[in-house]
Amino acid sequence: MPHLSLSHALALADWQSFYVLVGSSAGALTGLTFVVITISAERGEDTGSATTRLTGTRVFITPTAVHFGAALWLSALLCVPGQTALTLGVLLAVTGVAGLIYCGTVVSRMLGFSSGAYKPFSSDWIWNGVLPVLAYLALAVTGCALPFQAAAALYSVSGAVLLLLFIGIHNAWDVVVWMTTERHAHRERQRQERQQRQSGDSH
């Protein structure tokens, strides 16, 4: 699509079904993430200090909800009727810049978290640092390029939204698996400690 007037309404009707599907998925997955984390917190044991749990939440759980929320927000933007190249471009650029700033805070917290008991793996850095930065960077660049290459920009936005959705899915699954394995490991440590105390008492 050639250069557009900044006040020209974009033809987004062909994208409606795509963004309705993606937005619905992001909203549902956000709700499920809250449910799983709440249930796990209620049934789980104290597996670390309050500071460690808070840092872990900010590094690995909160970003998952943020990425789902970003996918939902972007899907809503692309479904608003009458979007112009100017309004959509500005909103995409602002969203991308805000996402990059947030990713910077997450990476800094991960660096601080590395000095604790848990050392983030390379996959943690990829899925919580590198890929989100790429997604939000693509949004920021796309917002600036939208008035000049609308067709390519819209496909770029769709790719970034899908990437954010897949990042959220992967990270939510990663958190659930970690919480499950950590709970079993904590119970095993408690069992071993009880056995050691019992053997000590018998002597």
C-alpha positions in Angstrom: 0.0 0.0 0.0 1.5 3.4 -1.0 2.0 6.4 1.2 -1.2 7.3 3.1 -2.6 10.5 4.3 -2.3 10.7 8.1 -6.0 11.3 8.3 -6.9 8.4 6.0 -8.9 5.6 7.6 -7.2 2.3 7.4 -8.9 -0.7 5.8 -8.8 -3.1 8.8 -12.0 -5.0 8.1 -10.0 -8.0 6.8 -8.1 -8.2 10.1 -11.2 -8.2 12.4 -11.5 -12.0 12.7 -7.8 -12.4 13.4 -7.7 -9.9 16.2 -11.0 -11.1 17.7 -9.5 -14.6 18.0 -6.1 -13.4 19.3 -7.7 -10.9 21.7 -10.1 -13.5 23.1 -7.3 -16.0 23.6 -5.2 -13.4 25.4 -8.0 -12.4 27.7 -8.9 -16.0 28.5 -5.3 -17.0 29.1 -4.8 -14.0 31.4 -7.7 -15.1 33.5 -6.5 -18.7 33.6 -3.0 -17.5 34.7 -4.5 -15.7 37.6 -6.6 -18.7 38.6 -3.6 -21.1 38.5 -1.3 -18.8 40.5 -4.0 -18.1 43.1 -4.8 -21.8 43.6 -1.0 -22.7 43.8 -0.4 -19.9 46.3 -3.3 -21.1 48.5 -2.2 -24.8 48.4 1.5 -24.3 48.3 4.0 -24.3 51.1 6.5 -21.6 52.1 9.4 -22.4 49.8 11.4 -19.2 50.3 11.6 -15.8 51.9 9.0 -13.1 51.2 11.6 -11.1 49.3 12.5 -14.0 47.1 8.9 -14.8 46.3 8.1 -11.1 45.5 11.1 -10.8 43.2 10.3 -14.1 41.5 6.7 -12.8 40.9 7.9 -9.6 39.4 10.5 -11.3 37.2 8.5 -14.4 35.9 4.8 -14.0 36.6 3.9 -10.4 36.2 5.5 -10.1 32.8 3.4 -13.0 31.6 0.2 -11.1 32.5 1.7 -7.9 30.9 2.4 -9.7 27.6 -1.1 -11.2 27.5 -2.5 -7.7 28.3 -0.4 -6.2 25.6 -1.8 -8.7 23.1 -5.3 -7.9 24.2 -4.7 -4.2 24.0 -3.3 -4.4 20.5 -6.1 -6.6 19.4 -8.6 -4.0 20.7 -6.7 -1.2 18.9 -6.9 -3.0 15.6 -10.6 -3.6 16.0 -11.5 0.1 16.6 -13.4 1.4 13.6 -12.1 4.5 11.8 -8.4 4.1 12.9 -6.2 6.4 10.8 -2.6 6.0 10.0 -1.7 8.8 12.5 -3.7 7.5 15.5 -2.7 3.9 15.0 0.9 4.7 14.3 1.2 6.8 17.5 -0.5 4.2 19.6 1.7 1.4 18.3 4.8 3.4 18.8 3.9 4.4 22.3 3.0 0.8 23.2 6.3 -0.4 21.8 8.3 2.2 23.7 6.4 1.4 26.9 7.0 -2.3 26.4 10.7 -1.7 25.9 11.0 0.3 29.1 9.2 -2.4 31.0 11.4 -5.1 29.5 14.4 -3.1 30.7 13.1 -3.3 34.3 12.5 -7.0 33.9 16.0 -7.6 32.7 17.5 -5.6 35.5 15.5 -7.6 38.0 16.6 -10.8 36.4 20.2 -9.6 36.8 19.6 -9.0 40.5 17.7 -12.3 40.8 20.8 -14.2 39.4 22.6 -13.5 42.6 20.1 -15.5 44.7 19.4 -19.2 45.0 17.8 -19.5 41.5 20.0 -18.8 38.5 18.0 -18.1 35.3 18.7 -20.5 32.5 19.5 -19.4 28.9 15.8 -20.1 28.0 14.7 -17.8 30.8 16.8 -15.0 29.2 15.4 -15.7 25.7 11.7 -15.9 26.6 11.7 -13.2 29.3 14.3 -10.8 27.8 15.2 -11.2 24.2 11.9 -12.2 22.5 9.8 -9.6 24.4 12.3 -6.9 23.4 12.1 -7.9 19.8 8.3 -7.9 19.9 8.0 -4.4 21.4 10.8 -3.1 19.2 8.9 -4.3 16.2 5.8 -2.4 17.4 7.8 0.8 17.9 9.3 0.6 14.5 6.1 -0.4 12.9 4.3 2.6 14.4 6.8 5.0 12.8 6.6 3.2 9.4 2.8 2.7 9.3 2.0 5.9 7.2 4.6 4.9 4.6 4.1 1.1 4.3 0.7 0.3 5.7 0.3 -3.2 4.3 3.7 -4.4 5.5 3.2 -2.6 8.8 -0.1 -4.4 9.5 1.5 -7.8 8.9 4.4 -6.8 11.2 1.9 -5.8 13.9 0.2 -9.2 13.6 3.5 -11.0 13.9 4.4 -9.0 17.1 1.0 -9.7 18.6 1.3 -13.4 18.0 4.8 -13.4 19.4 3.6 -11.7 22.6 0.8 -14.3 22.8 3.2 -17.2 22.4 5.7 -15.7 24.9 2.9 -15.5 27.4 1.8 -19.1 26.8 5.3 -20.4 27.1 6.1 -18.4 30.3 2.8 -19.3 31.9 3.5 -23.0 31.3 7.0 -22.6 32.5 5.8 -21.0 35.8 3.2 -23.8 36.4 5.8 -26.5 35.8 8.3 -24.8 38.1 5.7 -24.4 40.9 4.7 -28.0 40.6 8.3 -29.4 40.7 9.3 -27.0 43.4 6.4 -28.0 45.6 7.4 -31.7 45.3 11.0 -30.9 46.0 10.0 -28.9 49.0 7.9 -31.8 50.4 10.8 -34.1 49.8 13.2 -31.8 51.7 10.7 -31.7 54.6 10.4 -35.5 54.6 14.2 -35.9 54.7 14.5 -33.3 57.5 11.9 -35.2 59.6 13.7 -38.5 59.1 17.0 -36.9 60.2 15.3 -35.4 63.3 13.8 -38.8 64.1 17.0 -40.6 63.7 18.8 -38.0 65.8 16.2 -38.4 68.6 16.5 -42.2 68.5 20.2 -41.8 69.3 
